[in-house]
Amino acid sequence: MNWRLFEVPGIDLDSIDIPVVKLPDGRLPNKEVIDNLVARVLANVDALGAKLPVDQADAIRSDLALMSFDPNLVQPQFSEPHLGQDRYGTQFYIRPCAAILPDDIDAGSEDVASPLQKMLLGFSNTMMPDRAVPVIKAEFRDHLEDGRTRELIGGNAFFTPAEFVAADHHIEGVFDEFGQFSGWVAVYNRAAVDHVIAWPGSTGRPTDCGPFRIKFAYLQGRMSESRLPPAEYSHISQKLNRIGGLYVYRDGIRILPYGNSDFDF
């Protein structure tokens, strides 16, 4: 599929052919299958005729010329996960990729997360100690030219349950449909104290967002004021500086752009 077709104004979606082929279980498409799919898209481009500007049509044909390959030869070059045999899932082969993708991947450092990491880290809610294992496991592997592979968003790249629990202070509770908070606050790991805070601005009217739960962990800004050992404090503090923020989830899936400090406050 070439997404440029969807960017052209004046073309009805019914006029765009999305080629689909069904293969036997465990079989990856080979070069012949890929070439046939590409041919169908090219035929669709030709059929659109004058509806498709010449420069757009040329760009699409140029993109499709890069799609002559055999996934069976590409797949063995990468580690898990992969499709084939009894595996299932969705896998994308994208050529050409956006010109800004390398910058989005490599712009980060130990102190600053890359744009791609800011967007994808915490895709599933994995930092809550009492949450079930997420249905979707999000990972992004950067395969380097020297053969090494970097995992950018999986594993411990995001906050772990242990790090959440280790924070100095915690707030947990529920905001009801009228904006009233009912929950507890624990300071420096002491016994939790119950709190009920009404929102005067409600004036008896339900909020637009409806009820929601909140779990909040806070680390003191100064090491001398934290209960954590210096090494653990430095590790979590550095992580907070890179990716700290107010992450919002619905059904365990992150709602963008929240979590990125550029949008939190």
C-alpha positions in Angstrom: 0.0 0.0 0.0 1.2 3.5 -0.8 -0.1 6.1 1.6 0.4 9.0 -0.8 -2.8 8.0 -2.5 -4.7 9.0 0.7 -3.1 12.4 0.7 -4.5 13.4 -2.7 -7.6 15.7 -2.4 -10.5 14.9 -4.6 -10.0 11.1 -4.8 -12.8 9.1 -3.3 -11.7 6.3 -1.0 -13.8 3.8 -3.0 -11.4 4.6 -5.9 -8.4 3.4 -4.1 -7.5 -0.3 -4.4 -5.9 -1.8 -1.3 -4.4 -5.1 -2.5 -4.8 -8.1 -0.2 -3.6 -11.6 -0.6 -4.3 -14.7 1.6 -1.5 -17.1 2.1 -1.4 -20.5 3.8 -0.6 -20.6 7.5 3.0 -20.1 8.3 4.0 -18.9 4.9 5.5 -15.5 4.3 4.9 -13.7 0.9 7.8 -14.2 -1.5 9.0 -11.8 -4.2 6.4 -12.9 -6.7 3.6 -12.2 -4.3 5.1 -8.7 -3.5 5.5 -8.0 -7.2 1.9 -8.9 -7.9 0.7 -6.6 -5.0 2.8 -3.7 -6.4 1.4 -4.3 -9.9 -2.1 -3.9 -8.5 -1.2 -0.6 -6.9 0.4 0.6 -10.2 -2.7 -0.4 -12.1 -4.7 1.6 -9.6 -2.5 4.6 -10.2 -3.0 4.3 -13.9 -6.7 3.9 -13.5 -7.0 7.1 -11.5 -5.6 9.0 -14.5 -6.1 12.8 -14.4 -7.4 12.6 -10.9 -3.9 12.1 -9.7 -1.4 15.0 -10.3 1.6 14.0 -12.4 4.1 14.8 -9.6 2.2 12.6 -7.2 1.9 9.7 -9.6 5.6 9.9 -10.4 6.4 9.9 -6.6 4.2 6.9 -6.0 5.8 5.0 -8.9 9.2 5.8 -7.6 8.3 4.5 -4.1 6.9 1.3 -5.5 10.0 0.6 -7.5 11.8 0.1 -4.1 9.3 -2.6 -3.1 10.9 -5.4 -5.1 12.2 -7.8 -2.5 11.6 -11.1 -0.9 10.6 -11.0 2.8 11.9 -14.6 3.2 15.4 -13.3 2.5 15.0 -10.2 4.7 13.4 -11.9 7.8 16.5 -14.1 8.7 18.6 -10.9 9.1 16.6 -9.8 12.1 16.1 -11.3 15.6 12.8 -12.0 17.3 10.0 -11.3 16.9 9.3 -12.7 13.4 6.3 -14.2 11.5 6.1 -17.5 9.8 5.4 -21.1 11.0 2.9 -20.8 13.9 3.6 -17.1 14.6 0.9 -14.4 14.3 0.8 -10.6 14.4 1.4 -7.7 12.1 4.7 -6.7 10.5 5.4 -3.7 8.3 8.0 -3.4 5.6 8.3 0.3 4.8 10.3 1.8 1.9 11.2 4.5 1.7 11.1 5.6 5.3 10.5 9.2 6.3 13.7 11.3 5.9 13.3 12.5 9.5 13.2 9.0 11.0 17.0 8.7 11.6 17.0 12.0 13.4 13.9 11.0 15.5 15.8 7.8 16.5 19.3 9.2 17.1 18.5 12.7 18.5 18.4 11.4 22.0 21.1 11.1 24.7 21.5 10.0 28.3 19.8 13.2 29.4 17.2 13.7 26.6 14.9 11.2 25.1 14.7 11.1 21.3 11.4 12.3 19.6 10.6 8.7 18.8 11.1 7.5 22.4 9.0 10.4 23.7 6.2 9.3 21.4 6.4 5.5 22.0 7.7 4.9 25.5 5.0 3.7 27.8 2.8 2.6 25.0 1.3 0.1 27.4 0.9 0.7 31.1 3.7 -1.4 32.5 4.7 0.7 35.5 1.8 -0.1 37.8 2.7 -2.8 40.3 -0.8 -4.3 40.4 -1.6 -4.2 36.6 -2.0 -7.4 34.5 0.6 -8.1 31.8 -0.4 -5.8 28.9 -2.1 -7.4 25.9 0.2 -5.3 23.6 3.9 -5.5 24.1 5.5 -2.6 22.3 9.2 -2.7 21.2 11.2 -0.7 18.7 14.5 -2.3 17.5 17.1 -0.2 15.7 19.3 -2.5 13.7 22.7 -0.8 13.3 25.1 -1.2 10.3 27.7 -2.9 12.5 25.2 -5.7 13.3 24.2 -4.5 16.7 20.6 -4.0 17.7 19.3 -1.3 20.1 16.0 -1.8 21.9 14.6 1.8 22.2 11.3 1.4 24.1 11.0 -2.1 25.5 12.4 -3.8 28.6 13.4 -1.4 31.3 13.5 1.7 29.0 10.2 2.8 30.5 9.5 3.1 34.3 9.3 -0.2 36.0 6.9 -1.2 38.9 9.9 -1.3 41.2 10.8 2.3 40.3 7.3 3.5 40.8 7.1 1.9 44.3 10.5 3.3 45.2 9.4 7.0 44.8 9.3 9.2 47.9 5.6 10.0 47.8 2.5 8.4 46.3 -1.1 9.6 45.6 -3.8 7.2 44.6 -7.5 7.7 44.2 -10.6 8.4 42.1 -12.0 11.6 40.7 -15.8 11.1 40.4 -18.0 12.6 37.7 -18.2 15.8 39.6 -14.5 16.3 40.0 -14.3 15.2 43.7 -11.2 13.3 44.7 -11.4 10.4 47.0 -8.2 8.5 47.8 -5.0 8.5 49.9 -1.6 10.1 50.2 1.5 8.5 51.4 4.6 10.6 52.3 8.0 9.1 52.6 6.6 5.6 52.6 4.6 6.2 55.8 1.1 5.0 56.4 -1.3 6.3 53.8 -3.7 9.0 54.9 -7.2 9.2 53.4 -8.2 12.4 51.7 -11.5 13.6 50.2 -11.2 16.9 48.2 -14.3 18.5 46.6 -14.0 20.7 43.5 -16.1 23.8 44.1 -16.0 24.6 40.4 -18.3 21.7 39.7 -21.4 23.5 41.1 -23.2 20.1 40.8 -22.6 19.6 37.1 -20.7 16.5 35.8 -17.3 17.1 34.3 -16.7 16.8 30.6 -14.1 14.0 31.0 -16.1 11.9 33.4 -14.7 9.8 36.3 -11.1 8.5 36.2 -8.5 7.0 38.5 -5.1 8.5 39.3 -1.9 7.0 40.6 0.9 9.4 41.1 4.5 8.9 42.2 6.8 11.8 43.1 10.6 11.8 43.7 12.1 14.7 45.7 14.0 17.1 43.6 17.1 17.0 45.9 18.9 13.9 46.8 19.4 15.1 50.4 15.6 15.2 50.8 14.9 11.7 49.3 14.7 8.5 51.2 16.4 6.6 48.3 20.1 5.6 48.4 22.3 7.8 46.2 22.8 5.3 43.4 19.1 4.5 43.1 18.1 8.2 43.4 20.5 9.1 40.5 19.2 6.4 38.3 15.5 7.3 38.8 16.1 11.0 38.7 18.0 10.7 35.4 15.1 8.7 34.0 12.6 11.3 35.2 14.5 14.0 33.5 14.5 12.1 30.2 10.9 10.7 30.1 9.1 11.9 33.2 5.6 13.3 32.8 1.9 12.8 33.4 1.0 9.6 31.4 -2.7 9.2 30.6 -4.0 5.7 29.8 -7.3 4.3 28.6 -7.8 0.5 28.8 -4.0 0.2 29.5 -3.0 2.1 26.2 -1.3 5.4 26.4 -3.2 8.5 25.1 -0.9 10.8 23.1 0.6 13.3 23.5 0.3 13.1 27.3 3.4 11.8 29.0 5.6 14.1 26.9 6.6 17.0 29.3 6.0 19.4 26.4 2.2 18.8 26.9 1.8 18.1 30.6 1.6 21.5 32.1 
